[in-house]
């Protein structure tokens, strides 16, 4: 199945979850997050290999490696520069860089989804919470600027979701499976 031809057409975890199922959606989420984490981890390995260990220097390379992982995810060259929205990949990057920010983003995501039952609301709240946490707790200018840029990018990638939210047509999550009897009653 080409995930781009079903549902929202997005290659991310939310569309995969809705179109294929829970297991596939979770797998996509984990792989996307690992992709972001791996970019920073590989960067660390390369820096250590070349003897670059000064934290004031390594942070810049680590942040740039993470940023390029997100950009590569969002603008995948083999998909004609169309990709995902980068939320899970960004989470993986920041899990490697600043784990506390991911905890804040995850909390915002959960609260947003539980209250609205809309994944895109949770994703956008997570991006903003992650950014605010980094701005409040980190002092490196490169990290702060890239975090702001990635938050803005995440919000821009959610433009169509924002339009559907305004129109009242954004997909909602069903937390409980409806019974066949309930489905029949709704029709």
QUIJONOR-V704695 format. One record per residue. N is the residue number from 0. RES is the residue in one letter. PSI is psi in whole degrees, -180 to 180 (* if undefined). D_LAST is the distance of its C-alpha to the last C-alpha in Angstrom with 2 decimals. Layout:
N_RES_PSI_D_LAST ; N_RES_PSI_D_LAST
This chain:
0_X_135_28.71 ; 1_X_108_29.72 ; 2_X_-22_27.84 ; 3_X_-13_28.75 ; 4_X_3_26.55 ; 5_X_159_23.24 ; 6_X_-131_21.32 ; 7_X_-12_23.68 ; 8_X_-1_26.57 ; 9_X_147_28.57 ; 10_X_5_30.67 ; 11_X_-178_30.38 ; 12_X_-40_29.00 ; 13_X_-47_25.79 ; 14_X_-39_24.56 ; 15_X_-43_25.90 ; 16_X_-48_24.15 ; 17_X_-41_20.70 ; 18_X_-36_21.47 ; 19_X_-39_23.55 ; 20_X_174_23.30 ; 21_X_-48_25.17 ; 22_X_-47_28.47 ; 23_X_-41_28.80 ; 24_X_-44_27.91 ; 25_X_-40_30.51 ; 26_X_-45_33.00 ; 27_X_-44_32.72 ; 28_X_-48_33.11 ; 29_X_-45_36.21 ; 30_X_-43_37.77 ; 31_X_-42_37.37 ; 32_X_-42_38.93 ; 33_X_-34_41.68 ; 34_X_-45_42.46 ; 35_X_-44_43.27 ; 36_X_-44_45.19 ; 37_X_-36_47.10 ; 38_X_-43_48.28 ; 39_X_-41_50.01 ; 40_X_-46_51.28 ; 41_X_-40_52.80 ; 42_X_-46_54.35 ; 43_X_-45_55.92 ; 44_X_-45_57.31 ; 45_X_-44_58.80 ; 46_X_-44_60.33 ; 47_X_-39_61.93 ; 48_X_-40_63.21 ; 49_X_7_65.02 ; 50_X_19_66.26 ; 51_X_107_64.28 ; 52_X_-5_63.58 ; 53_X_116_64.09 ; 54_X_-30_60.86 ; 55_X_-23_61.56 ; 56_X_-45_61.46 ; 57_X_-32_58.89 ; 58_X_-37_56.12 ; 59_X_-44_56.22 ; 60_X_-42_55.83 ; 61_X_-44_53.10 ; 62_X_-44_51.10 ; 63_X_-39_51.59 ; 64_X_-43_50.56 ; 65_X_-43_47.31 ; 66_X_-43_46.73 ; 67_X_-31_47.29 ; 68_X_-43_44.85 ; 69_X_-44_42.09 ; 70_X_-40_43.15 ; 71_X_-35_43.24 ; 72_X_-46_39.70 ; 73_X_-31_38.39 ; 74_X_62_40.41 ; 75_X_123_40.66 ; 76_X_-36_43.27 ; 77_X_1_41.88 ; 78_X_31_38.50 ; 79_X_40_40.33 ; 80_X_28_40.56 ; 81_X_130_36.83 ; 82_X_-147_35.73 ; 83_X_-165_33.86 ; 84_X_-9_33.97 ; 85_X_8_36.61 ; 86_X_-52_35.30 ; 87_X_-39_35.83 ; 88_X_-42_39.04 ; 89_X_-41_40.34 ; 90_X_-42_39.63 ; 91_X_-42_41.69 ; 92_X_-49_44.49 ; 93_X_-21_44.71 ; 94_X_-36_44.49 ; 95_X_-33_47.76 ; 96_X_-55_49.21 ; 97_X_82_48.20 ; 98_X_-33_45.99 ; 99_X_-37_45.78 ; 100_X_-33_43.94 ; 101_X_-38_41.24 ; 102_X_-43_40.84 ; 103_X_-42_40.34 ; 104_X_-41_37.86 ; 105_X_-43_35.90 ; 106_X_-44_35.86 ; 107_X_-40_34.62 ; 108_X_-50_31.89 ; 109_X_-48_30.68 ; 110_X_-46_30.84 ; 111_X_-43_29.04 ; 112_X_-41_26.14 ; 113_X_-42_25.89 ; 114_X_-45_25.93 ; 115_X_-19_23.67 ; 116_X_29_21.67 ; 117_X_118_22.81 ; 118_X_-42_25.23 ; 119_X_-34_27.03 ; 120_X_-46_27.95 ; 121_X_-41_29.44 ; 122_X_-44_31.26 ; 123_X_-40_32.80 ; 124_X_-39_33.83 ; 125_X_-43_35.37 ; 126_X_-43_37.38 ; 127_X_-43_38.72 ; 128_X_-42_39.53 ; 129_X_-47_41.32 ; 130_X_-47_43.30 ; 131_X_-40_44.29 ; 132_X_-44_45.36 ; 133_X_-45_47.52 ; 134_X_-34_49.03 ; 135_X_-24_49.88 ; 136_X_-16_51.26 ; 137_X_148_52.74 ; 138_X_-9_55.78 ; 139_X_125_55.96 ; 140_X_-42_55.51 ; 141_X_-47_54.15 ; 142_X_-44_51.48 ; 143_X_-46_50.53 ; 144_X_-43_50.43 ; 145_X_-37_48.45 ; 146_X_-44_45.96 ; 147_X_-46_45.51 ; 148_X_-43_45.12 ; 149_X_-34_42.51 ; 150_X_-47_40.51 ; 151_X_-43_40.66 ; 152_X_-44_39.71 ; 153_X_-43_36.65 ; 154_X_-40_35.53 ; 155_X_-39_36.25 ; 156_X_-17_34.28 ; 157_X_16_31.25 ; 158_X_-48_31.60 ; 159_X_-33_28.33 ; 160_X_-41_26.57 ; 161_X_-41_28.38 ; 162_X_-42_27.28 ; 163_X_-35_23.58 ; 164_X_-45_24.26 ; 165_X_-40_25.84 ; 166_X_-12_23.02 ; 167_X_23_20.45 ; 168_X_8_18.73 ; 169_X_140_20.31 ; 170_X_139_18.36 ; 171_X_153_18.09 ; 172_X_137_18.86 ; 173_X_116_16.84 ; 174_X_-31_19.74 ; 175_X_142_18.15 ; 176_X_133_16.08 ; 177_X_145_12.81 ; 178_X_159_12.83 ; 179_X_-37_10.88 ; 180_X_-43_10.21 ; 181_X_-41_8.90 ; 182_X_-41_6.57 ; 183_X_-38_5.35 ; 184_X_-34_5.51 ; 185_X_-20_3.80 ; 186_X_*_0.00
